[in-house]
């Protein structure tokens, strides 16, 4: 039955591509959302553009930064300065930094990646046979009615760009897994996500569990897996080399060094990951509400964040998803495992709106929200999209008033 469902998905996706030119819809969505994200704040240069500096250094043949600003988070070893952030955003901007150097506009680049992620989501919805207003509302739910708008459009900082790149990579991979299932495309997307933020590795079971299910010939099935392994494995091997070249170990990305050396923040005696953090993080991710204010805007989100149940109304639509469907069940597993890792982490983020780590599994939340929207009254999708958009407008306005 699952195999038959996969064939139906493939046939409906093909039919949809014939009736509506996908490139036209895709690039229209990209243009619209890039404009929205640019206007939201990304038109300004960000001082936190460490990814540009890393790309610039790689173009000069090394991984230590060339004369980095003092406000960067850096790991200094033997007179060399390194960053602990994932390398994927810097890889993507290499050709542009080659042209513009350190003047390259990281924030606008992040807005482009974010807009393309929304375009990928639009294409995914077409492959899943969503049409008309339902497709438009689901696109708005992701692009405007989720924390993705805030982290795509507010400032384009190094931290925001890392989350945007995860979503970009995962949406690219999901677009292929429900579409043509080209293994090298899927491997590239998942690899970029992992090279941006490592917990994205926990999404691998979804892509391996769905890859090749539309292939009718054994040769096509094998080729899809081989091309996936080639692209994904190549990116992981490069990341291992990147770590080894900096710190002498393929498994040392420098993040632990950065945290333990920080004067501002640092884990308690339990370490970076521990089951003892679950209780406090559960309160943050699910129970903490914005603080009340006596006057407009009546609520203060605070720099420490608040519940994803408030910041992400799409979560409520996921209740209606059919979890007998393999892709929905695997998407749920991705959400739970990635969130599970963050529940055991000593830190839930700062200078954030909502909980920024939860953005890393947002593509899977959107898959479940779309599946739930099929089975729930249409007004629930519209309410979720509108409520989420109002929350994001509030967040962007709040951040602007704080100078974030």
C-alpha positions in Angstrom: 0.0 0.0 0.0 2.9 2.4 0.8 4.5 1.6 -2.4 1.3 2.4 -4.3 1.0 5.7 -2.4 4.5 6.6 -3.5 3.6 5.9 -7.1 0.5 8.1 -6.7 2.7 10.9 -5.3 5.0 10.6 -8.2 2.2 10.7 -10.8 0.4 13.6 -9.2 3.6 15.6 -9.0 4.3 14.9 -12.7 0.8 16.0 -13.6 1.1 19.2 -11.6 4.4 20.1 -13.3 2.8 19.7 -16.7 -0.1 22.0 -15.8 1.8 24.8 -14.1 5.3 25.7 -15.1 7.2 25.1 -11.9 10.1 27.5 -12.6 7.7 30.4 -13.0 5.9 29.7 -9.7 9.2 28.9 -8.0 11.0 32.1 -9.0 7.9 34.2 -8.4 7.8 32.9 -4.8 11.5 33.5 -4.4 11.2 37.1 -5.6 8.3 37.9 -3.3 9.8 36.5 -0.2 13.3 37.8 -0.9 11.7 41.3 -1.0 9.8 40.7 2.2 12.9 39.4 4.0 15.1 42.2 2.7 12.5 44.9 3.8 12.2 43.2 7.2 15.8 44.2 8.1 18.2 42.3 5.9 18.8 45.3 3.7 21.3 46.4 6.4 24.8 45.1 6.6 25.4 42.9 9.7 28.6 43.3 11.7 28.3 39.6 12.6 29.4 38.3 9.2 31.9 35.6 10.2 30.8 33.4 7.3 32.0 36.0 4.9 35.4 36.1 6.6 35.6 32.3 6.6 34.8 32.2 2.8 37.4 34.9 2.2 40.0 33.0 4.1 39.3 29.8 2.2 39.7 31.6 -1.0 43.2 32.5 0.3 44.0 28.9 1.1 43.5 28.5 4.8 40.7 28.1 7.4 41.9 30.7 10.0 40.3 34.1 9.6 42.3 37.0 8.2 42.2 40.0 10.5 38.7 39.2 12.0 36.9 41.9 14.0 37.3 41.6 17.8 33.5 41.1 18.4 33.5 37.7 16.6 33.3 34.5 18.7 36.7 33.0 18.0 38.9 30.1 19.0 42.5 31.3 19.1 45.2 28.6 18.8 48.9 29.3 18.1 48.2 32.8 16.9 45.4 31.7 14.5 41.7 32.6 14.8 39.0 30.1 14.0 35.2 30.0 14.1 33.2 27.1 15.4 30.1 27.7 13.2 29.2 25.2 10.5 31.1 25.8 7.2 28.1 25.3 4.9 27.0 29.0 4.6 30.6 29.9 3.7 30.8 27.2 1.0 27.7 28.5 -0.6 28.9 32.1 -0.7 32.4 31.3 -2.0 31.8 32.5 -5.6 30.2 35.8 -4.4 33.0 36.5 -1.9 35.4 35.9 -4.7 33.8 38.8 -6.5 33.0 41.2 -3.7 35.5 40.2 -1.0 34.8 41.2 2.6 32.2 43.7 1.4 29.8 40.9 0.4 26.4 41.4 1.9 25.8 38.4 4.1 22.3 39.5 5.2 20.9 39.8 1.7 22.6 36.5 0.8 20.8 34.8 3.7 17.5 36.4 2.5 18.1 34.8 -0.9 18.7 31.3 0.7 15.6 31.8 2.8 13.4 32.9 -0.2 14.6 29.8 -2.1 13.7 27.6 0.8 10.1 29.0 0.6 10.2 28.4 -3.1 11.2 24.8 -2.5 8.3 24.5 -0.1 6.0 25.8 -2.8 7.3 23.1 -5.1 7.0 20.4 -2.4 3.3 21.4 -2.0 2.8 21.0 -5.7 4.3 17.6 -5.7 2.0 16.6 -2.8 -0.9 17.8 -5.0 -1.8 20.9 -3.0 -3.4 23.5 -5.2 -5.0 26.9 -5.2 -5.7 28.7 -2.0 -4.7 25.8 0.2 -1.2 25.8 -1.4 -1.0 29.6 -1.0 -2.0 29.4 2.7 0.5 26.7 3.4 3.2 28.7 1.8 2.3 31.7 3.9 2.3 29.5 7.0 5.9 28.7 6.5 7.3 31.9 4.9 5.4 34.4 7.1 3.6 32.5 9.9 6.6 30.7 11.4 9.9 31.7 13.1 11.5 31.3 9.8 10.5 34.9 8.9 12.2 36.3 11.9 15.5 34.4 11.4 15.4 35.0 7.6 14.5 38.7 7.6 15.6 40.4 10.8 19.4 40.9 10.5 21.2 38.1 8.6 23.7 37.5 11.5 26.0 34.6 11.6 23.7 32.7 14.0 20.5 33.4 11.9 22.3 32.4 8.7 23.2 29.0 10.2 19.6 28.2 10.9 18.5 29.5 7.4 21.1 27.3 5.7 19.8 24.2 7.6 16.2 24.9 6.4 17.5 25.6 2.9 19.3 22.3 2.7 16.5 20.2 4.2 13.8 21.8 2.0 16.0 21.1 -1.1 16.2 17.5 0.0 12.5 17.2 0.8 11.7 18.7 -2.6 13.6 15.9 -4.2 12.3 13.1 -1.9 8.7 13.9 -2.9 9.7 14.6 -6.5 12.2 13.1 -8.9 14.3 11.5 -6.1 17.7 12.4 -7.6 20.1 11.0 -5.0 22.8 13.6 -5.5 20.3 16.4 -5.0 19.1 14.9 -1.7 22.6 14.1 -0.6 23.7 17.7 -1.3 20.7 19.2 0.7 21.2 16.9 3.7 24.9 17.4 3.6 24.6 21.2 3.6 22.2 21.0 6.5 24.5 18.9 8.6 27.5 21.1 7.7 25.6 24.0 9.0 24.2 22.5 12.2 25.1 19.0 13.3 21.7 17.9 14.8 20.4 17.9 11.2 22.2 14.5 10.9 19.2 13.0 12.8 17.0 13.7 9.8 18.9 11.0 7.8 16.4 8.2 8.5 13.7 10.1 6.7 15.7 10.5 3.5 17.0 7.0 3.6 13.6 5.6 4.4 12.0 7.4 1.4 14.8 7.3 -1.1 14.1 5.1 -4.1 10.5 4.2 -3.2 9.4 5.5 -6.6 12.0 3.7 -8.5 10.6 0.8 -10.5 13.9 -0.7 -11.6 16.6 -2.1 -9.4 19.3 -0.2 -11.3 17.5 3.1 -10.7 17.2 2.3 -7.0 20.9 1.5 -6.7 22.0 4.5 -8.6 19.8 6.8 -6.5 21.5 5.5 -3.3 25.0 5.6 -4.8 24.6 9.2 -5.9 23.2 10.1 -2.5 26.1 8.4 -0.7 28.6 10.1 -3.1 27.4 13.7 -2.4 26.5 13.3 1.3 29.6 11.3 2.0 31.8 13.8 0.1 30.5 16.7 2.2 30.9 14.8 5.5 34.5 13.9 4.5 35.2 17.5 3.7 33.9 18.6 7.1 36.1 15.9 8.8 39.1 17.4 6.9 38.1 20.9 7.9 38.0 19.8 11.6 41.3 17.9 11.3 43.1 20.8 9.6 42.1 23.2 12.4 42.2 21.1 15.5 43.9 17.8 14.7 40.8 15.7 14.9 38.0 15.0 12.3 35.5 15.0 15.2 36.5 18.3 16.8 34.5 21.1 15.4 35.7 23.6 18.0 32.3 24.3 19.5 33.1 22.7 22.9 36.4 24.7 23.0 34.4 27.9 22.3 31.8 27.3 25.0 34.3 26.3 27.7 36.5 29.3 27.0 33.6 31.8 27.0 33.5 34.4 29.6 29.8 35.3 29.1 28.2 31.9 29.1 29.2 28.4 29.9 27.8 25.1 31.0 27.6 24.1 34.6 29.4 21.1 36.0 27.0 18.7 34.2 28.7 19.5 30.8 27.2 20.5 27.5 24.7 17.7 27.2 23.0 16.0 30.2 19.7 14.6 31.0 19.5 16.9 34.0 18.8 19.8 31.6 15.6 18.3 30.3 13.4 19.7 33.0 14.4 23.3 32.6 14.5 23.1 28.8 11.0 21.5 28.7 9.7 24.5 30.5 11.4 26.9 28.1 10.4 25.1 24.9 6.8 24.3 25.8 5.6 26.2 28.8 7.3 29.6 29.0 5.0 32.5 27.9 6.0 36.0 27.0 6.0 38.5 29.9 3.0 40.8 30.4 3.5 44.6 29.9 1.1 47.3 31.2 1.0 49.1 27.9 1.3 48.4 24.1 2.4 46.0 22.8 1.3 44.3 26.1 3.7 41.3 25.8 7.5 41.2 26.0 9.1 38.1 24.4 12.3 38.6 26.2 15.8 37.8 24.9 15.7 34.3 26.4 12.8 33.1 24.2 9.4 31.6 24.8 7.3 28.5 24.0 7.3 27.1 20.5 3.6 26.5 21.0 3.2 30.3 20.8 5.8 31.0 18.1 4.8 28.2 15.8 1.0 27.7 15.3 1.8 25.2 12.6 2.4 22.6 15.3 -1.3 22.4 16.1 -2.1 21.4 12.5 0.3 18.5 12.9 -2.3 16.9 15.1 -4.4 16.1 12.1 -1.7 14.3 10.1 -2.1 10.7 9.1 0.8 8.9 10.9 0.2 5.7 9.1 1.8 7.4 6.1 5.5 6.6 6.2 6.8 10.1 5.4 4.6 11.6 8.2 5.8 9.1 10.7 9.5 9.7 9.7 9.0 13.5 9.8 7.6 13.1 13.3 10.6 11.1 14.3 12.9 13.8 13.0 11.1 16.5 15.0 11.2 14.4 18.2 14.9 13.3 17.9 16.3 16.8 17.0 14.2 18.4 19.7 15.3 15.7 22.1 18.9 16.6 21.6 18.2 20.2 22.4 16.3 19.3 25.5 19.5 17.7 26.9 21.6 20.7 25.9 22.7 23.2 28.6 21.6 26.2 26.6 18.4 27.1 24.8 19.8 30.1 23.0 19.8 33.9 23.6 19.0 37.1 21.9 16.3 35.1 20.2 12.6 35.2 19.3 10.8 32.0 20.3 13.3 29.2 20.5 15.8 29.5 17.6 17.1 25.9 17.8 13.6 24.6 16.9 14.0 26.2 13.5 16.4 23.3 12.7 13.5 20.9 12.3 10.9 23.3 11.0 10.8 21.7 7.5 9.5 18.5 9.1 6.9 20.4 11.2 5.7 22.0 7.9 5.3 18.5 6.3 3.2 17.4 9.2 1.2 20.7 9.2 0.5 20.2 5.5 -0.6 16.6 6.1 -2.8 17.7 8.9 -4.4 20.5 6.9 -5.8 17.8 4.6 -7.9 16.3 7.4 -8.8 19.4 9.4 -11.3 22.2 8.6 -9.9 24.8 6.2 -10.4 27.6 8.6 -7.9 26.0 11.0 -5.1 26.4 8.4 -6.0 30.1 7.8 -6.2 30.8 11.5 -2.8 29.2 12.0 -1.2 31.2 9.2 -2.7 34.5 10.3 -1.9 33.9 14.0 1.7 33.0 13.1 2.1 36.0 10.9 0.9 38.3 13.7 3.4 36.7 16.1 6.2 37.3 13.6 5.3 40.9 12.9 5.3 41.4 16.7 8.8 39.8 16.9 10.3 41.8 14.1 8.9 45.0 15.5 10.2 44.1 19.0 13.7 43.3 17.6 13.8 46.6 15.8 12.9 48.5 18.9 15.7 46.7 20.8 18.2 47.2 18.0 18.7 43.5 17.4 
